[in-house]
């Protein structure tokens, strides 16, 4: 039996209108690049099983539904943030997160929102800088939840502290930090996390896979093209690096400060090729 190429499968899953994308299935297609032949069915069924145990309903209050999800995921199942091995790539693969009950903010948020969706409770992922969150949209007001910290409900001052923790004492909250993320934005951020993890581990082949998947989402295309050129350089694939960085140079705005860095890199590469 011929195995389905997970990259082509991911492209097919995301090449459609937003409302037609199944976020959990797409996340499992990402995981299939690490686990060839991965069957998504058991993991989708696990999300179903978790949801059946959650006493939540769209007619209940937001806080009641949050408490119900928290009870199952964090009290009974003991899902939690993997603070000790944060950079472990398994924290970014949905099957591993469901099996090990450990993850990073975005994957725990994905589990949280997918369980809620199965109960008819519509939550939104929030691409908060440095730490992905979930929100229960108002009225009367949005309620922010942090699945990495056992479903804690966050105040504005909590969010300010979280931002300063990642970006320093001068960082200030902006309204756009609380915008709901699209499904493609969520998938692109998951892939960006994996790209960074594998780059830090010098696993450049895996970085290239994550870039190819990222390009399928059509999010942050310019940076992915640049990063692919830089990875080719790290792999000493100098001709490929030149080709990719030239594409970036053509697409980028001249005033982009990173263009100068790329121009310098191209100069170095051309000198090495002579």
N, C-alpha and C positions, 0 to 999 in steps of 0.2 A: 504493500500500500504506500503510495507516494505521500510524503509529508508536505503539508502546506507551508510555504515560506511565510514565517511570522511577519516579516517586513511588508510583504505584499498584502497579507491579511490585514495588518494594521492600516495600511493605506486605504484599503477598501472600506474598512470600518469607519474611517474618519472623513472619507470623501463623500460627504452627504450633509444635509442640513443638521444644525445643532440638535434639534429635537429628536433626530433619528439615531444619534450616537448613543450606544450603550456604554457608559463609562467603565463599568466593571469589566465587561468583555474586552474593551480596548486595553485596559490596564493588564489584563491577563495575556493579551497578544504581545505586549511589551515583555512580560515575564517569559513568554515562549522563546524569546531570543536567547535567554539563559538556560531554559529547560526545553530543549527541542521535543516536539510531540506532546507538550503539556495539554492535558484535557481540561478545558475550562469548566465543564459541567459540575464536578464535585465542589469547586470553589464557589460557583454561583449558587449551588444548593446550600452551601454552608451559610451564605448570606441570607438565603431564604429561611434557614433553620433559626438563625439568630433573630430574625425579624419576627418569627412566630412567637417567640418568648417575650417580646417587648409589648407592654401594655400601653400602647400609644394610639392616638386617633386624631384626625384633623379637627374634630370638634372639641378636643381638650385644649387647655391653655398651653401656651408655649413652654412655660416652666414645667408643667406636668409632663409634657412629652419629652423634654430634655432629661428630666429626672428618670423617666421610664427607660430611656435609651442608656443613660449612664448606669443604671442599676444592672442591666444585663451585660453591657460591654465591660464595665470597669469593676463592678463589685463581684459579679458572678463569674465572668470569663477572664477577668484580670488582664485585659488589654492594657498596654502602657507604652510610654515613650522609651525608646532604647537609648538612654543617656550614656551608658557605658561603652556602647559600640555604635555610635551614631553614624559613622561613615561606612558601616557594613552594607554592601549593596542589597542584601536580603531585606533590609528595611524599606526598600523601594519596590519590591515585587509583591503583588497582592497575594499570591498563593502563599508566599513565605510569611507575610504579615498575619494572614488568617491562621496559619499553622502554628507559628511561634508566638503569636499574640504580642508581638513587638514591632514597632515601626517608628517612622518619623512623622512630623506634623501632617504632611500632605497625605500620606497613605492611611494614617489613622482617621483623618478627616474623610477620606474616600469611603472607608468602612462605615463610618458614622452616618454619612449622608445616604449611602446605599441602603443601610438598614432602615433609616427613616423613610426613604422613598417607598420601600416595600410596605410600609404602614400608611402610606398616603400623606405623610408629613413632608412637606417640601422645604428642605433646608438648602442653603447655598454655600459653596466653598468660597472662601475669601483669600485672595492672594496677598495677604498682609506681608509687608517686607520682612524677610528673614524668618518668618514663622507662620505657616499656613493655618487658617482658622476656619470656623464654620459659623454661619449666622442664621438665626430664625428671623426672617423678615417681618417687620411690623405690618400693620399698625398694632399697638400705638407706637412702638419703637423697635428697632432691630435689637436682637439679643445675641451677643457674641459668645461663642463656646470654643474652648481649647481642648480638643480631643487628646493632644499630647500630654496634657496634665489632667487626665481623668475627667474630662468634660467640664472643667471649671468654667463658670460664667464670669466673663470679664467686664469690668467697668472701663470707662474712658481712661482713668488713671492707671489701671492695669495695663492697658494697651500702650500708654505712653512709656511705662516702665519697660515693657517688652521691647519696644522700639529702641529705647536708649541702651538696653542690654546688648542689642545687635549692632547699633550704629553710633553709639557714643552719646554723651550727655547733651549735646546740642541738637540732637534729632527731634523733630517736631511732627506731631500727627497731622496728616492731611486727609481731607474727606475721601479722596480717591483710593486711599489705602483700604477702605472698607467696601469697595465695589465688589459685587458678585463676579466670580470668575466663570468664563464659559468652559465648556467641557474640553475644548481644544486647548485653552490656556492651562487647564489643570494637567492635561496630559503632557503638554510642553514643559511645564514646570517639573513634573516627575522625571521627564527625560533629561532635563537640565541638571537635576540632582545626580542622576546616574552618570551623566557625562562628566561632572566634576569629580565624583567618586573614582571612576575608572581612570581619569586623567591623573589624579593624585597617586594612584597605584601604578601608573605608567602602563596601563593596559590599553594601548592605543587602538587595537582592533575593536575593542568594545566601545571605545569613545566614538569611532567612526560609525558603528551600528546605531548608537544613540542619536548621532547627528542625522543619519539617514531617516530614522523614525521621526525626529523633530521636524525635518523639512516637510514631511507628509502632513503635519498639522498646519503648515503655512504661518506659524508663529515665529517671530524673531529670526526670519530667514537670513537677514544680513549678517548677524552675529554667528549663525551656524556656518555660513559660507566661510567667513573669516577663520572660525575655529577649525574648520576642516583643513584649511591651508596650513594653519599652525601645527596641527597634528601630523600632517604629511611631512612638515619640516622636522618635527621630533622623530619621525620614523625614517628620516633621511631619504624620503621620496621627493627629491628636490624638484623634479620636473612637474610632478603633480601639485606640489606646493605653489610653484610659480603660476600654474594655470588657475588654481583656485583663488589665489590672492589677487590675480588680475581681474577675475570676475567680481570679487569684493570691491576692488578699486573702481570698477566701472559702475557698480550699483550704488556705492556709498556717496554721500554728500561730501564735497571737498572740505567743508568746514568741520566735519566730524574729526575730533582730535585723534581718533584711532587710525584715521587714514594715514597720518604721518608715520605712525609706527609700522603700518603695513608697507608703505613706500620704502622705509628703511630696510625692512625685511626683504623686500623684492630686490633692492640693491645688493644686499649681502648674497642672496641666492644667485643672482646673475653673475656676481663675481666668482662664486664657487663653481659655477657651471662653465666658466671660460677656461 
